[in-house]
């Protein structure tokens, strides 16, 4: 699915619940949903950022920054997932309750 797109000299985003919404109306929750989708889904598609294709100045600035961050995330997605898994495992081991030995006299 195409989550970031450029059409008619403007930039748009889509989420699971919103479709083709102007990029200048993006919220923090929308960004978090897109972030999660970009990490989890293999078919996260974005139109390539080219300054001349977006005439609306606000759309151009917002799209440029979001596209760059998501492109970097997608390029390093495997390393990001591995690092998150290591942190989760370390926290799980640190805070797991171990069962005491029932038969020991300690």
C-alpha positions as CSV (number, residue, x, y, z in Angstrom):
1,X,0.0,0.0,0.0
2,X,1.2,3.5,-0.7
3,X,1.3,5.5,2.6
4,X,3.0,8.7,1.3
5,X,2.2,10.0,-2.1
6,X,2.5,13.0,-4.3
7,X,-0.3,13.9,-6.6
8,X,-1.4,17.1,-8.3
9,X,1.5,19.1,-6.9
10,X,0.5,18.2,-3.3
11,X,1.6,15.6,-0.7
12,X,-0.7,13.1,1.0
13,X,-0.6,10.4,3.6
14,X,-2.7,7.4,4.2
15,X,-3.1,5.2,7.3
16,X,-5.3,2.2,8.0
17,X,-8.2,4.6,9.0
18,X,-7.4,7.6,6.8
19,X,-7.0,7.8,3.0
20,X,-5.3,10.4,0.9
21,X,-5.2,13.1,3.7
22,X,-3.2,16.3,3.0
23,X,0.2,15.9,4.6
24,X,-0.2,19.2,6.5
25,X,-3.0,17.6,8.5
26,X,-0.9,14.8,9.9
27,X,-1.0,14.4,13.6
28,X,1.3,12.8,16.2
29,X,-1.0,9.8,16.3
30,X,-0.9,9.5,12.5
31,X,2.9,9.6,12.6
32,X,3.0,6.9,15.3
33,X,0.7,4.7,13.2
34,X,2.8,5.2,10.1
35,X,6.0,4.5,12.1
36,X,4.5,1.2,13.3
37,X,3.4,0.3,9.8
38,X,6.8,1.2,8.3
39,X,8.5,-1.2,10.8
40,X,6.0,-4.0,10.6
41,X,4.9,-4.2,6.9
42,X,7.0,-5.3,4.0
43,X,4.8,-3.4,1.5
44,X,5.2,0.1,2.9
45,X,5.4,2.3,-0.2
46,X,6.2,6.0,-0.5
47,X,6.5,8.2,-3.6
48,X,10.1,9.4,-4.0
49,X,10.7,13.0,-2.7
50,X,11.5,15.4,-5.5
51,X,11.2,19.1,-4.6
52,X,9.8,20.1,-8.0
53,X,6.9,17.8,-7.8
54,X,5.3,19.5,-4.8
55,X,4.3,23.1,-5.3
56,X,2.7,23.7,-1.9
57,X,5.6,24.9,0.3
58,X,4.2,23.5,3.5
59,X,3.6,20.1,1.9
60,X,7.1,20.2,0.4
61,X,8.8,20.8,3.8
62,X,6.7,18.3,5.7
63,X,6.9,15.6,3.1
64,X,10.7,16.0,2.7
65,X,11.4,15.5,6.4
66,X,8.9,12.7,6.9
67,X,10.1,10.9,3.7
68,X,13.8,11.1,4.8
69,X,13.1,9.8,8.3
70,X,10.9,6.9,7.0
71,X,13.4,6.1,4.2
72,X,16.2,5.9,6.8
73,X,14.0,3.7,9.0
74,X,13.1,1.4,6.2
75,X,16.8,1.1,5.1
76,X,17.8,0.2,8.7
77,X,14.6,-1.7,9.6
78,X,16.4,-5.0,10.3
79,X,18.9,-3.5,12.6
80,X,16.1,-1.5,14.4
81,X,14.0,-4.6,15.0
82,X,17.1,-6.6,16.2
83,X,18.0,-3.8,18.6
84,X,14.5,-3.6,19.9
85,X,14.4,-7.4,20.4
86,X,17.6,-7.3,22.4
87,X,16.4,-4.5,24.6
88,X,13.1,-6.4,25.2
89,X,15.0,-9.6,26.0
90,X,17.3,-7.9,28.4
91,X,14.5,-6.1,30.2
92,X,12.5,-9.4,30.4
93,X,15.5,-11.2,31.9
94,X,16.2,-8.4,34.3
95,X,12.6,-8.2,35.6
96,X,11.5,-11.8,35.4
97,X,10.7,-13.4,38.7
98,X,12.6,-16.6,39.3
99,X,10.9,-19.4,41.2
100,X,12.8,-20.3,44.4
101,X,14.0,-23.9,44.9
102,X,11.3,-25.6,47.0
103,X,13.6,-28.3,48.3
104,X,16.6,-26.3,49.2
105,X,17.6,-25.4,52.7
106,X,19.1,-22.1,51.9
